[in-house]
Amino acid sequence: MTMSIGSQNCADSLAKGQAANAGDPCETDGAASTGARAIVEQMVRQLAQAEVQLQPFPHVYVPQLLPVDFYAELMGSFPAPELYRDAGKRHHVDGAPSRRWLPLTDEALSAWQDPAAELWRDLRDALCSITWKRALFNKLSIGLSARFKIPAGRAADVEAYPSPTLLCESAGYSIAPHPDTRKKVVTMQLALPETDAQRELGTALYRRCVTQLRHVPRGFIKVKQFPFLPNSAYAFVVLNQLGCKSWHGRERLTHDQGERRTILNVYGTKPNEFAMT
């Protein structure tokens, strides 16, 4: 029989702090455009219908996160390949980058010199909005309560700063199970495929196991894998403590799977800490 380490302790300790995940009313951010406000309203509605799962650690999966018409426009508005940046040598395979990225900053968006950049600006503003942050943190209150030792009702007040980045990953890309640094508070990722043909490319969640040699990756059991479907997103509280770690990763992409396009939105403990510049 395979034994797991920490997963039950994690669920038990989190359950002690579980509280109702009542979200804030959807109040649009004053500085946001009309388009961004509409996106926020849709995201909050969809999030309210999603259910938080505790195994192997608190997370939520949200289908149809963005307005359908907006998502369709987005699919025809990706930036030119030359605007992406190389993610570094550790993501090189056979001398070519397997991960490229584009920060959704004003500077980077202005460099597009394309009206389509405004779509991405609206999405960036929505992902960075206080309204969305509070709704998401309320939804994940059980994990935030456990990590910061605060009442679940104060989860939305946890100080954190978003850094949305457009990613493009290709053949050879992989990332081993890891819990994320404690400098991250919440990790969120929005899948951007055009169809459901890439549904197997989602991020996987893991737990540690004793029989390390019997599983791949060694030392871990894959508990679940998010379906990589159009307009879907997941988010989890970063937990990196004894007995409860947010292990997640992605198996190696192959040539026949195509490019994996996403927006990674990391909430850090300091402003711009995870902005890829």
N, C-alpha and C positions, 0 to 999 in steps of 0.2 A: 504493500500500500504506500502511495506517495504521501509524504507529510509536508505541510506548508508551514512556513515561518512567518509569524506576524500578522497574517491576514485576518484571523479571527480576533486577535487582540485589537487590531485596528478597528474592526467593525464594532467590537464591544465598547471600546473607549469612546468612539464617535457617537454611538447610540445614546450614551449617557447624556450627551449635550444636545440631542436632537430637539428641534423646536419647529413650530409652523413656519413655512417659508412664504410668508405673505409679502409680496412685492410692493414697492411704492407705486402710487398712481403714476401714470405716464405723463410726466411734465417735460415738455421739450426744452432743450437748452436754448437760451436766449440768442446766442451768437450763431446758431446753426442756420443753414439755408433751409428753404422749404423742402427740398429734396432730402436733406439729411434728417429732418424732423420726421418725414414720412417713413424713412428707413428705421429710425429708432422706434417708432410706434409699432411697426410690424415685428421687429425683433423682440420687443417686450411682450407682445401678444403671444408670439410663438414660444418664447421662453416660459411663460406662465403655464402653458399646456404640457411642458416637458416634466418628466419625473426624475428626481435625483436618485442615483444608484450609489450604494455604499461599497460594493465589492468590485475590485479589490481595494478601492479607496474612493472617496466621494467625487462623483463626476456627473455631468449631464450631457445628453446628446439632443440636439435640436434640429429637426428637419424643416425645410422651407423657411429658413431664417430671414431671408430678404424678400421684399416684394417680387412677385414672379416676373412682372414686366421689367423691373429694374435689373434683375439677374440676367434676363435675356439680352438686354442692352450691354451688360458688362461682358458677356461672352464674346461680343464682337468688338471689344475695345481694349484688348490687352496691349501693353506697350511693345514697341519694337525690341527684338532680341538685344540690340546693342545698348539699350538703356539699362539692362540688368547688370549687376555687379557680381564678380566672382566671390564666392563665399570662403575662399581660402584653400590652401594646399591640402588640408586634411579631407576636403571633399573633392579631391581630384582622383579620377580613375583613368589609368592609361594616358596620363598627361592632360586630360580634358576635365573641365569642371562638371561635377555631377549635381551641384547645387548652386543656383544663382538667385540673387535677391534684389529687391528694389524697395527702399524705405518709402513709405507713403507720407513723406514730408513735403512742405510747401516747395522747398528747393528742388526736390526730385520731380515733383509733379509739374513744376514750371518748365523743366527741361524737356518735357514731352512735346511741347509746342503743338498740341493737338486738342481740339475741343473735347475729345473723349476723356481727357484728364479730369474734367469736372465731375464725371461720374465717380471716379476713384476718390476725388476730394470729398464728395458727399459721403461716400462709404467710410472714408477715414474719419470724417467728423462724427459720423454716427457711432463708430466703434470707440471713439475717444470721448463720447458724451458722458456727462455725469449721470444722466438718467439711465443709460444702459449699464454703466458700472454699478450703480446702486441695485438695479434689478438683478444683475448677474450675481453680485456678492450676497444679496438676500437669498437667492436660490441656492447658493453654495454655503449657506450659513453654518451648517453642521460641521463642515471641514474647517472653515475659518474660525469658528468657536473653539475647536479642538487645538488648532495651531497656535492661536494667539491668547488662549485662556480668557476669553471674553464671553459675555452672554450672546446667544445667537441673534438676539434682537439688535445687536450693535455691529453686526457683520458688515453692513453697508457703509459704516463709518471708517472701516479699516483704510488707512492711507495707502494708496497704490496708484501707479502711473502707467497708462497704456502706451505701447509702441508697436503699432500695426505695420507689418512688412509683407510685401508680396514675394512669394517664393516660387521657384520653378526647379523641380528636382527631376533628374533623368537617370538613365541606366547606370547602375553601379552605386547609386546612393543608398546608404543604409545608416541607421544609428542604433547602437546597442541599447538595451534597457538601462535607463538612468532615471533618477527621481527629480532632476532639476535642482539648481542651486537655491538656497534659502533666500537669495536676493530676489527671487521670483515669488510672487504672491499667488497669482492665478495664471494659468496657461490656457489660451483659447486658440482654436484653429478652425478656419472656415474652408471647406472643400470647394474647389472651383472647376470641376469637370463639366463638360458640355452634356454628356449623357451618363447613363448608369453603367457603361461598359467597363469602368475602372473601379467598380465597387469593392474589389479585393485590395485596394491600395491604401486602406485606412490605417491610422495609427493603432497599435496594439497596447493593451494594458496587461501587466504581468504581476506575479507575486513570486517571492523567493521559494525555493524548494530544497529539501535535504538531499535528495537523490540527484545531485548536480549533473552526473554524466548521462542521465537518461533523457534529458530534454535539450532542445535547441531553441533559443540560446542556452548554453549550459548554466545551470543554477537557477533557472526560471521556468515557470509554467505560464503560458499565455492564457489569461482568464477570459479576455474578450478582445474583439477587434471592431472598431467603428466602421460601418459601411461608408465607403468613399463615394457618396452620392451627391448629385448636383444640389447646391444651395443648402448644404447641411453643415453643422458645426458641433464641436464638442468643447467642453471646458472642464477643468478640474482645479482644485486647490493644491498647490505645491506643498507636499508633506515630506520632510526629510528628517525624521526623528526616529529614535529607537522603537522598533516594533510597528512602525507605520510609515511607509515610504511610497511615493507616487511613481512607481516604476512604469515607464512607458518607452516605446521605441518603434522602429520601422525596419522590417526585413528588406533585404537588398532588392532594388528595382531591377527588372530585366529589360532588354531592348524591346521586346514585343509588348510591353505594358504602356509605352508612351510616357509623356511628361506628366508629372504630378504637380498641379498648380494649386496653391493655397494662399490664404492670408494667415500668418501667425501673429497673434495679438497677445503679447506678454505684458502682464501687469507687474511692474517692478516696484521695489521699495523706495526707489529714488527716481526723480524725473530723468527721462532719456537714458536710463541705465542700460536698457536693452535695445536702444535705437541703433539700427545698423546703418552707420554713416560711412 
